[in-house]
Amino acid sequence: MLYAAGSALHSHTLLVPFVAGYLLYTQRGSLPGPGSRSFGGTALLGAIGLAALGAGIAWRESLSLNDHLALMALAYVSLIAAGGYLFLGSKWMAAAAFPVAFLIFMVPLPDAAVNWLERASALASAEAAALYFSMAGTPLVRHGTVFEVPGIVLEVGQECSGIRSSWVLFITSLLASHLFLRSPWRRLVLVAFVIPLGILRNGFRVFVIGLLCVHVGPHMIDSVIHRRGGPFFFALSLVPLFLLLWWLRRQERRAGANCHVEAPFDSR
């Protein structure tokens, strides 16, 4: 818990159990009572949990703190799910699939995954920023993720990848799609939209900082908008996400209304 609270990337994990608990609470009326035990699900998830626990203990000295905690958290979540199959049964677990599966976000991303995502996001954000500079007509010489603009040289490093905001945006889209959409393909559209949205948002942030450095002064590289502007740009990215959610939900309601209107004619 202390590690998550002090981590820029994994601080959201503190909220995950509460969100899962809230989702289970809202579904309490539709959840079946405890049923027959599922020994298959128990055995599979129990094996995953015990394997993760054993690996975390055996390799503790050679693992980073983050990777060790990732294995411990994976063991914890897997064993909880195994207990669900053992004591509540497969029908209950199927009905509560999303809240239970949501607990996987308690597991910190392994260092290798974070490194890969940061590099990929930095490269993609550099492409988006270059497009913004081109559209704005700002003179630019680019060398990979390094931008030479009038008065300053900028580099889109891994620490500027915006991976934390994109990860939280992904989790937000999953929650929103589960709560407000019923169609699987509409849910997929909303979640998939997060990928280009995160890239364009982070590229826009680089673009804004670059323009400030060009038109205000190079000292803007140390401004609040660069050092602490992440929450603002994250909030900005929520606007198109929720607009798409609103449109998809509206289309879903229209499709449902059309089905109800046509139903009497189909039944004759």
C-alpha positions as CSV (number, residue, x, y, z in Angstrom):
1,M,0.0,0.0,0.0
2,L,2.8,2.4,0.9
3,Y,4.5,1.5,-2.4
4,A,1.4,2.3,-4.4
5,A,0.8,5.5,-2.6
6,G,4.3,6.7,-3.5
7,S,4.3,5.4,-7.1
8,A,3.4,7.8,-9.9
9,L,2.3,4.9,-12.2
10,H,0.5,2.6,-9.7
11,S,-1.2,4.9,-7.2
12,H,-4.5,4.0,-8.8
13,T,-4.2,0.5,-7.3
14,L,-5.4,1.7,-3.9
15,L,-8.8,2.4,-5.4
16,V,-9.2,-0.9,-7.3
17,P,-10.6,-3.0,-4.4
18,F,-13.1,-0.2,-3.6
19,V,-14.3,0.0,-7.2
20,A,-14.7,-3.8,-7.4
21,G,-16.6,-3.8,-4.1
22,Y,-18.9,-1.0,-5.4
23,L,-19.6,-2.9,-8.6
24,L,-20.4,-6.1,-6.6
25,Y,-22.7,-4.0,-4.4
26,T,-24.6,-2.6,-7.3
27,Q,-25.0,-6.1,-8.7
28,R,-26.1,-7.7,-5.4
29,G,-29.7,-8.1,-6.6
30,S,-28.8,-10.1,-9.7
31,L,-26.1,-12.3,-8.2
32,P,-27.1,-15.9,-7.7
33,G,-26.6,-17.6,-4.3
34,P,-23.6,-19.8,-3.7
35,G,-23.8,-22.8,-6.0
36,S,-21.9,-26.0,-6.7
37,R,-18.1,-25.7,-6.4
38,S,-16.0,-25.5,-9.6
39,F,-12.9,-27.5,-8.9
40,G,-11.5,-26.7,-12.4
41,G,-11.5,-23.0,-11.8
42,T,-10.2,-23.4,-8.3
43,A,-7.3,-25.6,-9.5
44,L,-6.3,-23.3,-12.4
45,L,-6.4,-20.1,-10.5
46,G,-4.9,-21.7,-7.4
47,A,-2.0,-23.0,-9.5
48,I,-1.4,-19.5,-10.9
49,G,-1.5,-18.0,-7.5
50,L,0.8,-20.5,-5.9
51,A,3.2,-20.3,-8.8
52,A,3.4,-16.5,-8.6
53,L,3.8,-16.7,-4.8
54,G,6.6,-19.3,-5.2
55,A,8.4,-17.3,-7.9
56,G,8.1,-14.1,-5.8
57,I,9.7,-15.8,-2.8
58,A,12.3,-17.7,-4.7
59,W,13.5,-14.8,-6.8
60,R,13.0,-12.0,-4.3
61,E,16.7,-11.1,-4.2
62,S,17.0,-10.8,-8.0
63,L,13.8,-9.0,-8.6
64,S,13.1,-5.2,-8.4
65,L,10.7,-4.1,-5.7
66,N,8.1,-3.5,-8.4
67,D,8.4,-6.9,-10.0
68,H,8.4,-8.6,-6.6
69,L,5.2,-6.8,-5.6
70,A,3.7,-7.6,-9.0
71,L,4.1,-11.3,-8.3
72,M,2.7,-11.0,-4.8
73,A,-0.3,-9.1,-6.0
74,L,-0.9,-11.6,-8.8
75,A,-0.8,-14.4,-6.2
76,Y,-3.2,-12.5,-4.0
77,V,-5.7,-11.8,-6.8
78,S,-5.5,-15.3,-8.2
79,L,-6.0,-17.0,-4.8
80,I,-9.0,-14.7,-4.1
81,A,-10.6,-15.8,-7.4
82,A,-9.8,-19.4,-6.7
83,G,-11.6,-19.0,-3.4
84,G,-14.6,-17.6,-5.2
85,Y,-14.8,-20.7,-7.4
86,L,-14.4,-23.0,-4.4
87,F,-16.9,-21.4,-2.0
88,L,-19.3,-19.5,-4.3
89,G,-19.3,-21.7,-7.5
90,S,-19.0,-21.0,-11.2
91,K,-22.4,-19.4,-11.7
92,W,-21.7,-16.8,-9.1
93,M,-18.3,-16.1,-10.5
94,A,-19.7,-15.8,-14.0
95,A,-22.3,-13.3,-12.8
96,A,-19.6,-11.3,-11.0
97,A,-17.0,-11.7,-13.8
98,F,-16.2,-8.1,-14.4
99,P,-15.8,-6.9,-10.7
100,V,-13.6,-10.0,-10.0
101,A,-11.6,-9.6,-13.1
102,F,-11.2,-5.8,-12.4
103,L,-9.0,-6.8,-9.4
104,I,-6.2,-7.6,-11.8
105,F,-5.5,-3.9,-11.9
106,M,-4.2,-4.3,-8.4
107,V,-1.2,-5.9,-10.0
108,P,1.6,-3.4,-10.8
109,L,2.8,-3.5,-14.4
110,P,6.2,-5.4,-14.5
111,D,9.3,-3.3,-15.3
112,A,9.7,-4.8,-18.7
113,A,6.1,-4.0,-19.7
114,V,6.5,-0.4,-18.4
115,N,9.7,0.1,-20.3
116,W,8.3,-1.2,-23.5
117,L,5.1,0.9,-23.2
118,E,7.1,4.0,-22.3
119,R,9.3,3.7,-25.4
120,A,6.4,2.9,-27.7
121,S,4.3,5.8,-26.3
122,A,7.2,8.2,-26.6
123,L,7.8,7.3,-30.2
124,A,4.1,7.6,-31.0
125,S,3.8,10.9,-29.1
126,A,6.7,12.3,-31.1
127,E,4.9,11.5,-34.3
128,A,1.7,13.2,-33.1
129,A,3.7,16.2,-31.9
130,A,5.5,16.5,-35.2
131,L,2.1,16.5,-36.9
132,Y,0.8,19.3,-34.7
133,F,3.9,21.4,-35.3
134,S,3.5,20.9,-39.0
135,M,-0.2,21.9,-38.9
136,A,0.8,25.0,-36.9
137,G,3.5,25.9,-39.4
138,T,6.2,26.0,-36.7
139,P,9.8,25.5,-38.1
140,L,11.0,22.1,-37.0
141,V,14.0,19.9,-37.4
142,R,13.4,16.4,-36.1
143,H,15.8,13.6,-35.2
144,G,13.7,10.7,-33.9
145,T,12.2,11.9,-30.6
146,V,14.4,15.1,-30.6
147,F,12.8,18.3,-31.9
148,E,14.7,21.5,-32.8
149,V,12.4,24.4,-32.7
150,P,13.3,28.1,-32.7
151,G,15.2,28.8,-29.5
152,I,15.2,25.4,-27.9
153,V,15.8,21.7,-28.4
154,L,13.2,19.3,-27.0
155,E,13.3,15.6,-26.5
156,V,10.3,13.3,-25.9
157,G,11.9,11.0,-23.4
158,Q,10.4,7.9,-21.7
159,E,9.5,10.0,-18.7
160,C,7.4,12.2,-21.0
161,S,5.5,9.2,-22.5
162,G,2.3,9.9,-20.5
163,I,2.0,6.2,-19.8
164,R,0.3,6.8,-16.4
165,S,-2.4,9.0,-17.8
166,S,-3.0,6.5,-20.7
167,W,-3.2,3.6,-18.3
168,V,-5.7,5.3,-16.1
169,L,-7.6,6.4,-19.2
170,F,-7.7,2.8,-20.3
171,I,-9.1,1.7,-16.9
172,T,-11.6,4.5,-17.0
173,S,-12.8,3.4,-20.5
174,L,-13.3,-0.2,-19.3
175,L,-15.4,1.0,-16.3
176,A,-17.5,3.3,-18.5
177,S,-18.1,0.7,-21.1
178,H,-19.2,-1.8,-18.5
179,L,-21.5,0.6,-16.7
180,F,-23.1,2.4,-19.6
181,L,-22.9,0.1,-22.7
182,R,-24.4,-3.3,-23.4
183,S,-23.2,-4.1,-26.9
184,P,-19.9,-5.9,-27.0
185,W,-18.7,-4.1,-30.2
186,R,-19.6,-0.7,-28.8
187,R,-17.6,-1.5,-25.6
188,L,-14.7,-2.5,-27.8
189,V,-14.9,0.7,-29.8
190,L,-14.8,2.8,-26.7
191,V,-11.8,1.0,-25.1
192,A,-9.9,0.9,-28.4
193,F,-10.4,4.6,-28.8
194,V,-8.1,5.1,-25.8
195,I,-5.0,4.2,-27.8
196,P,-5.1,7.0,-30.4
197,L,-6.6,9.3,-27.9
198,G,-3.7,8.8,-25.4
199,I,-1.1,9.3,-28.2
200,L,-2.8,12.5,-29.5
201,R,-3.2,13.9,-26.0
202,N,0.5,13.4,-25.2
203,G,1.6,14.7,-28.5
204,F,-0.6,17.7,-27.9
205,R,1.1,18.3,-24.6
206,V,4.5,18.2,-26.2
207,F,3.3,20.6,-28.9
208,V,1.9,23.1,-26.3
209,I,5.1,23.1,-24.3
210,G,7.1,23.6,-27.5
211,L,5.0,26.5,-28.6
212,L,5.3,28.1,-25.2
213,C,9.1,27.7,-25.4
214,V,9.1,29.3,-28.9
215,H,6.7,32.2,-28.2
216,V,7.2,32.9,-24.5
217,G,10.7,31.7,-23.8
218,P,12.9,28.6,-23.2
219,H,12.2,28.9,-19.5
220,M,8.8,27.5,-20.1
221,I,10.4,24.0,-20.2
222,D,10.5,24.3,-16.4
223,S,7.0,25.7,-16.1
224,V,4.1,24.2,-14.2
225,I,2.4,23.1,-17.4
226,H,5.4,20.8,-18.1
227,R,6.2,19.6,-14.6
228,R,2.6,19.3,-13.3
229,G,0.4,19.7,-16.3
230,G,-0.5,16.0,-16.6
231,P,-3.8,16.2,-14.7
232,F,-5.0,19.1,-16.9
233,F,-4.2,17.2,-20.2
234,F,-5.7,14.0,-18.7
235,A,-9.0,15.9,-17.9
236,L,-8.9,17.3,-21.4
237,S,-8.7,13.8,-22.9
238,L,-11.8,12.8,-21.0
239,V,-13.9,15.2,-23.1
240,P,-13.7,13.3,-26.4
241,L,-13.8,9.9,-24.5
242,F,-17.1,10.8,-22.8
243,L,-18.5,12.4,-26.0
244,L,-17.9,9.1,-27.8
245,L,-19.5,7.3,-24.8
246,W,-22.5,9.5,-25.1
247,W,-22.8,8.9,-28.8
248,L,-22.5,5.2,-28.5
249,R,-25.0,5.0,-25.7
250,R,-27.4,7.1,-27.7
251,Q,-27.0,4.8,-30.7
252,E,-27.5,1.8,-28.5
253,R,-30.8,3.3,-27.1
254,R,-32.0,4.0,-30.6
255,A,-31.3,0.5,-31.7
256,G,-33.1,-0.9,-28.6
257,A,-36.1,1.4,-29.3
258,N,-36.3,0.2,-32.9
259,C,-36.3,-3.4,-31.8
260,H,-39.2,-2.8,-29.3
261,V,-41.2,-1.0,-32.0
262,E,-40.7,-3.8,-34.6
263,A,-41.2,-6.7,-32.1
264,P,-45.1,-6.7,-32.3
265,F,-44.9,-7.0,-36.1
266,D,-42.3,-9.8,-35.9
267,S,-44.5,-11.8,-33.5
268,R,-47.5,-12.0,-35.8
